[in-house]
Amino acid sequence: MYKAFIFDVMICTNHRGKGLGQKLMSIAKNHEQLKKVKHLELYCLPEMEAFYADFGFSSDVGAIKLMRCHTA
């Protein structure tokens, strides 16, 4: 079983509202090489949760908690 992560999905402000984010997410979710991935996870800002919810993502991940250690 595999997990895949999506980091830093960004659309240039000049090109927002043209459906590019939807197209990019659709391509990523339906990519042939990701068919065996059990979980597709992403990091996003809270204001983007509704956008990603339209693609089936949820912030309900059970008891998993993100932890971070600053090294510099």
C-alpha positions in Angstrom: 0.0 0.0 0.0 1.2 3.4 -0.9 0.5 7.0 0.1 1.0 9.9 -2.1 1.4 13.5 -1.0 0.6 16.7 -2.8 2.5 19.8 -1.8 2.3 23.4 -2.8 -0.4 23.5 -5.5 -0.2 27.1 -6.7 -1.8 28.9 -9.6 -0.4 32.3 -10.5 -2.8 35.0 -9.5 -3.1 36.2 -13.1 -4.5 32.8 -14.1 -6.8 32.0 -11.2 -10.5 31.5 -11.9 -9.8 29.8 -15.3 -10.2 26.2 -14.0 -6.5 25.4 -14.0 -6.6 24.2 -10.3 -9.5 21.9 -11.1 -7.7 20.5 -14.1 -4.4 20.0 -12.3 -6.2 18.2 -9.4 -8.2 16.0 -11.8 -5.0 15.0 -13.7 -3.2 14.2 -10.4 -6.1 12.2 -9.0 -6.6 10.2 -12.2 -3.0 9.6 -13.2 -2.4 6.1 -14.2 0.7 5.7 -12.0 -1.3 6.6 -8.9 -3.9 3.9 -9.4 -2.4 1.7 -6.7 -2.1 4.5 -4.1 -4.4 3.9 -1.2 -4.3 7.4 0.3 -3.7 10.6 -1.6 -3.0 13.3 1.0 -2.2 17.0 0.7 -1.2 20.0 2.7 -3.3 23.2 2.2 -4.2 26.4 3.9 -7.5 26.4 5.8 -9.1 28.7 3.3 -8.5 26.1 0.6 -10.3 23.2 2.3 -13.6 23.8 0.5 -11.8 23.7 -2.9 -10.2 20.3 -2.1 -13.4 18.9 -0.5 -14.9 19.1 -4.0 -12.2 16.5 -5.0 -13.1 14.1 -2.1 -10.4 15.3 0.4 -11.4 15.7 4.0 -9.7 17.0 7.1 -11.1 14.1 9.1 -8.0 11.9 9.2 -8.7 10.3 12.6 -6.1 10.6 15.3 -3.2 11.5 12.9 -1.5 14.7 14.0 1.1 16.7 12.0 4.3 17.3 13.9 7.2 19.4 13.0 10.8 20.0 14.2 12.6 23.1 13.1 16.3 22.4 12.4 17.6 25.8 11.5 
